Amino acid sequence: MNVAVMKTKAEQAISESFEMAAAKLPGSAAVQARRAQAIGAFSGLGLPHRRIEEWKYTDLRANLKEVLPAAVEDKTPLTIAELIVALGPLAHVDAHRIVFVNGHYRADLSDTADAAGLKITTIGKALQSASEEAVASLASTPEGGDAVEALNTAFMTDGALVEVAKSAAVDKPLLMIFVRSGSDANAVTVRNLINAGEGASATIIEADVVLPGAVRDAHLNTLTEVSVGKGATLNHVKVAVDEGKSLHLSNWEVTLGTDASYRGFQFSSGLGFARNGINVLFDGEGSKLDLSGAYLARHSEHVDTTLVVDHAVPHCESRELFKGVLDGHGRGVFQGKIIVRPDAQKTDGKQMSQALMLSEDAEFDSKPELEIYADDVVCGHGTTSAELDPDLLFYCRSRGIPEKEARALMIESFIGEALDKVEHEGLREALASYAMQWLGRSRHG
């Protein structure tokens, strides 16, 4: 007997939204066909729900009540001055700049003219102008059983396409800015492709920011694919700062070549409902991964970090450290899986997730996993959650530090271990400033 799975109103609305938007989405006939395949894959999968193990703590089907129209075009006026306001502390980081407003490229706000060693274009342009074969390849990320990535392929409007030249040492970071602006509540879908050539070295920053006064309800779906070539070094940082109402769905797909080095960091605060998926594949021996992050959640905000580190080849090293601060009814989720394949001998992998609970109503769900199929490895994982140490708080107060200030100092110290993973000093200071703003402190307060 065949059992028909009933679609939710949201799942039906997504399919209807695609039918309405399809003709306005960029790309040739080959891309449009690929989009249709992707929406078909989504229709078969449906929205992820808690009966899917990887989504056990983040039931998207239950939480997605309303489907917003796709942001297929944007005519929102935005000035450099307003962009600086939206960036906040990041505005002080000296960087090349490519800007997207509501998912669409803005040449007037971008500055990549002197980016030696970088070839920068946009996904929208590539979809429109490349050959059929190239476009089909560009839009053919295998989404497998991932409904969110299938939706990204179906609805993507634009994004950054970045190539770091072979042996290039890029002088300063590339800041990829995604601004939400205007009064219309839309669904913004962005795809980024980053390729670091053999022996190259670069720093890439993704920034999701909101212009003050922009509509608070929005849906964002971002997929960033990263390839780090032989002997290349790539620092990759994502900063997502919002106002506690939007839905953020983010995925990183990272492939590491032989002797590659990749340092990834994710920072978030004020995300209403967020799912950050990270998948890393070791595809060449001798490569190293350092993956870390810090997230701040209060009120009823929900932040989920789910990662899979796949050691498919021998002699590779991975380190993961994620720290969260939870207040009010804030909820943090961490799911981290390290897979060591049968031939991946001499693997060295370690993982840690920690949460600081500032409220009795806060919740932290952690599920670290190891799947080891080789015998000559060094692997370990751990997770902790705790409140602020009352003895240390008393010590600070006994030294004349007011309680609010003492609590803030202790919280800063807790997440500081994660922030120290960011090598770029200016960027590290910007992230510390965001954290201080969340705590209600000034940079020099």
C-alpha positions, -999 to +999 in steps of 0.1 A: +000+000+000+014+034-010+012+061+017+010+097+005+028+122+026+007+153+031+024+186+022+023+214+046+009+248+035+044+262+035+057+234+013+029+240-012+035+277-010+072+272-018+064+253-050+038+280-060+064+307-053+089+291-076+063+289-104+057+327-100+094+336-098+110+311-123+107+333-154+124+362-136+154+343-122+187+347-140+201+320-163+199+303-196+176+275-206+201+250-191+200+268-158+162+270-158+160+233-164+184+227-135+163+249-113+132+229-122+151+197-112+160+212-079+125+223-070+113+188-080+139+173-056+126+196-029+090+186-035+101+150-030+120+157+002+098+184+018+110+207+046+134+191+071+117+180+104+127+165+137+123+129+125+154+135+104+183+129+127+204+159+115+174+182+121+162+166+154+166+199+173+157+223+145+123+214+131+121+237+100+088+222+089+072+231+122+088+266+124+082+278+088+047+291+090+048+317+062+065+317+028+077+351+016+079+360-021+113+355-037+135+387-041+138+384-078+147+421-083+158+450-061+154+487-066+161+498-030+183+529-029+213+526-007+243+550-002+279+543+009+271+562+041+241+539+048+263+509+040+288+520+066+261+522+092+248+487+084+284+473+086+290+487+121+324+476+134+332+458+102+333+492+084+367+498+100+383+466+084+405+476+054+392+453+027+383+449-010+345+450-012+317+434-032+282+443-022+248+427-027+215+444-016+186+420-010+204+393-030+214+415-060+249+429-070+255+466-065+285+478-086+281+514-072+287+502-037+315+477-045+352+483-047+374+456-062+394+475-088+428+470-072+422+434-059+455+420-073+455+382-073+417+380-072+393+375-101+359+386-089+326+384-107+290+375-098+270+344-100+242+363-117+265+374-145+279+339-149+245+324-151+234+349-178+265+350-200+286+318-197+284+289-221+256+264-217+282+238-204+298+262-179+264+275-167+251+240-162+282+231-143+279+262-122+244+255-111+247+218-106+258+215-069+247+180-059+220+186-032+214+149-026+190+147+002+194+183+014+162+202+009+177+235+019+205+233-008+179+222-033+159+254-026+191+274-030+197+259-065+161+266-074+159+302-062+194+317-062+196+351-077+232+362-073+263+359-052+301+362-055+323+341-078+358+345-065+390+329-078+423+334-060+451+331-086+478+304-083+506+314-058+489+348-052+492+363-017+463+387-015+472+419+003+440+425+022+407+406+029+378+405+004+346+416+022+315+400+006+286+421+020+250+410+019+227+438+030+190+435+039+173+468+032+138+482+025+103+476+038+093+445+018+096+411+035+112+388+010+131+355+007+167+362-004+187+333-019+224+337-026+251+313-039+288+320-035+317+301-051+353+305-038+383+288-054+418+292-039+444+282-065+475+261-058+498+278-033+475+308-029+468+327+003+438+349+010+412+360+036+375+360+027+348+376+049+311+371+044+289+397+062+251+394+065+240+428+079+208+448+082+202+484+074+185+501+104+148+505+097+147+475+073+118+451+077+126+427+105+109+396+090+129+380+061+141+346+050+177+341+039+192+310+022+229+312+015+252+285+001+289+290-001+311+265-019+348+266-012+377+248-029+412+251-014+439+239-038+471+222-033+493+240-007+468+269-005+459+288+027+424+303+031+410+322+060+372+323+058+350+342+082+312+347+083+296+374+103+258+374+106+241+401+127+204+407+128+176+419+149+161+387+162+132+380+137+146+367+105+151+331+093+187+323+084+196+291+065+233+289+057+255+261+043+292+258+037+305+231+014+343+229+017+368+207-002+405+206+008+433+196-015+467+182-007+486+202+019+459+228+020+451+249+051+417+262+058+406+283+088+369+289+090+351+310+116+314+319+121+300+346+143+264+354+148+241+375+171+205+384+169+194+356+145+158+348+151+159+312+138+192+300+123+207+268+109+243+269+099+254+237+081+291+231+075+305+201+055+342+197+050+358+170+028+395+162+031+403+153-005+442+155-003+467+143+022+485+165+046+457+192+048+447+210+079+414+224+092+406+248+120+369+254+123+354+276+150+327+300+159+308+320+185+271+327+187+250+349+210+213+343+215+187+358+238+149+361+240+136+332+220+163+331+194+174+297+180+209+290+166+219+256+152+254+247+141+256+213+124+289+202+109+303+171+093+341+168+089+349+139+065+385+126+068+386+107+035+424+105+031+453+099+055+476+123+073+451+152+079+443+173+110+411+189+121+402+211+151+368+225+159+358+249+187+324+265+191+311+287+219+277+300+226+262+325+251+225+319+258+201+343+277+164+345+282+147+316+262+176+315+238+184+280+224+217+268+210+222+235+191+255+220+182+258+188+162+293+178+152+303+147+134+338+136+126+341+107+100+373+088+096+372+066+065+389+032+064+420+044+045+424+077+065+452+065+088+472+090+109+441+112+112+442+137+141+408+152+149+396+170+180+363+188+186+348+209+215+315+228+219+307+249+250+277+270+261+274+296+288+239+297+302+228+331+316+192+321+322+174+292+337+151+292+307+179+289+281+185+256+264+216+240+249+214+207+229+248+192+219+254+160+200+291+153+192+298+122+171+328+102+160+326+076+132+360+059+130+367+032+105+406+033+107+427+021+136+458+044+136+441+077+145+440+102+174+404+116+178+384+131+206+354+153+213+337+170+242+309+193+252+301+214+283+275+238+295+276+259+327+265+291+344+287+320+353+310+310+382+296+327+413+329+326+431+346+344+403+318+369+401+321+375+438+358+380+434+353+406+407+327+425+428+350+424+458+375+443+437+350+471+432+337+460+397+299+465+395+280+432+389+268+441+354+304+450+344+318+419+360+293+396+342+302+412+309+339+408+315+334+371+323+313+365+292+339+383+270+366+361+285+345+330+277+340+337+240+374+353+237+390+319+233+370+314+201+375+349+188+413+344+192+410+319+164+406+348+140+441+358+128+433+392+112+436+417+141+412+443+127+385+416+120+390+401+155+385+435+171+354+441+150+339+408+163+348+417+199+329+450+193+298+432+181+300+410+212+303+441+234+273+457+217+253+426+225+264+429+261+254+465+262+290+478+265+309+502+243+343+492+228+361+513+254+336+509+282 
